[in-house]
Amino acid sequence: MTDTLSRPGAPGGDSAPTPGPAQAPDAAPTRPVILSAVLSAGACLLTGLLTCTAVAVIGWLAATFGSASGAVRAGASVWLIAHKSGVTLGGASISVAPLGLTLFFAWCLYRGGKSAARTSAADRTQELMTLIGTYAAAYGLGALIVALLTSEGTLHASPLSAFFGAASLALVAGTLGVLVESGAAHDLADATPSGLRDAVPAAAAAVLTVLAVASVLYGVLLAIHFSRATGMLELLGAGVIGSVVLFAICLMLVPNVILYVVAFLAGPGFQLGVGTTIAPTGVDVGNLPALPLLAAVPADGATPTYLLVLTALVPLGAGAVAGLIVVRRGRAEQHTDALGWDAFALRGGIAALVAGVAFFVLMALSGGAAGPGRMAEVGVPAALPAAGVLTAGMAIGAAITAAVAAARRPAEPEPEAER
């Protein structure tokens, strides 16, 4: 009788019944998994298209030729190119993705993946896989439709390339968003071996270090050749609205240029046209398009000596940063005393390898065709050797730094003897 009377919800009991899901007025209603994925993918697609179309229409208003429909198709073409879907205009192919715009779309897709996971409340493995697959497929199908609607006259976009390019970006960015929002990312991190788990943030630090140095170097070179940049602007005579559009184009291409500087620091360098070379060993580029971003490109001939020094110091410095992070994170683990200096050196090498793979992917994505004739080849043709050189330098710096820092860690104080 006592159990019956004191049980929650029983007559005369002391506590009220626990409200179920239907009794929670503040709980957000959930949608079916497929519906959440399709709605989130559609929102991301419309956001990207409207952004590109708005910039294209602004440029059309400043121009004295073309039509509004042509401006809309131009904006859609830029959206497709940002997903590495090549567009053919007449006999010229354009496939250089403006990575600044690509990163913006990736961020939107990441947020869209989080929104889809939150509104669907998916938590099981099968539900998460269904959500991610539907999300990527819906976004890819949207890109396929855009490619079909954009192709007209001399403008042609491959629907199949558009589908795979957009779906791939949605798959990567959307998966990250879904895993983070659902909590599965935390579970995966717990299940990952500690050595690999520490190597990932160390690799990210190494990548950011190299990118930061490349950005500073590019900024210095652009400041040195500032008069050349202003001369290009005067030559273009774009006006106020045209200058705004030109600034937006340059802003979207800044990540590409930074990666070209990274390839320059690695040694193999990059090219800005067929038969051109911009490397520490020398520059042979000739005339360049009147784009202010390219004003920082050195003149033809030998490069300054300090640039050759940077090619050795930058990877080693980035590796040292990765090695310090590996040791710092490793010391925070339990049973870290059982790890020797060689274990930390190995983790530093793994971090360098992960960073090298990231650089290879980024440099491979940064190039392509930028127009007819000479501009048919732009980017880093030797992306794999450049990534290999960076990986070797970072591995040396990370392994040595991690080994030295781990070997010099203070010894644990001995417990006092009992009196």
Salt bridges, closest charged atoms under 4 A:
GLU152 OE1 - ARG73 NH1 3.33
GLU181 OE1 - ARG118 NH1 3.69
ASP190 OD2 - HIS186 NE2 3.26
ASP198 OD1 - ARG329 NE 3.24
ASP198 OD2 - ARG347 NH1 2.97
GLU333 OE2 - ARG347 NH1 3.22
